[in-house]
């Protein structure tokens, strides 16, 4: 149970956690079998030389497009393969035209926000399916595979989808370790789990037993769903007072004309995108607030990285944009990223309110108290940290209202 010194808010936060816990349980129990089979189908496509092409055009969909692409291309777990993934968002023009130019028959096409953009992503999915792609969506949109969270809360839906595509990324690799189960594979060899074998201790030498491997993968889907449910409870429960205090400070500063700045690296950069999109949005009758994504402009990021160094990519932007009335939200799975630490230091010097969401044991951010409010997700598993952090910043947005 959540405790804290804010009784009314504590009750509200418990309700938000309970809704997430139940939605997570119901969703993955209902879809674990389908997710396992989809992992197999995706692995077959990759084995044929296919790529993952993700697309979406709403601000929230854009963050998921970028997130899934970076996970597949830049695996953060030892032994994971880098798999080809391309993210298409509205910056490149109308989605159908981009898909027409980019997708190939062997590819995997994933549409985000298909129920929120007037049908643009759905039309792109239909074109990809006509081309012969394996098509996936998380709402009805004409995809071959539609795995839809049946919940009304937009934040909870997105959290479930994020966990789902993380699980797809993690478990598609199981089938590369059973090459005999892949149609169209470029080579045939016996089971070789390599450096990532520790992730799948339950897998046996089942080179030709597809149903047995699928059953193991289904079990792993449920295990991962249970893991994130427990981690989400830890994050929201142990950090309840911190979230309440941070929400109060954010609201006060924004009402005085302040701006929210957000930053992070890799998957955390896409979470910063999402956080900014949420604060700018007036969906569900919420007040739209000014927010700036410090990960958004590749010209600024690459100019600073090239001319000064990657440790300054956020610091220089805090110097450019930050004012005393503003708020900085930093997302980091480790709590040790130098560019995050440098930005937090500069924000403090300029009088900004600082909020950090970190994983592991909190890293330097917690041990050195480098932010005014530190939310710690106690895990070393990066996908689960990011999923629990998504719940934390969504709850922060809901508390600010």
Beta strands, then each sheet from edge to edge (+ up, - down):
strand 1: 52-55
strand 2: 85-88
strand 3: 108-111
strand 4: 134-137
strand 5: 145-146
strand 6: 260-263
strand 7: 291-293
strand 8: 327-332
strand 9: 353-358
strand 10: 373-376
sheet 1: 2+ 1+ 3+ 4+ 5+
sheet 2: 7+ 6+ 8+ 9+ 10+
end
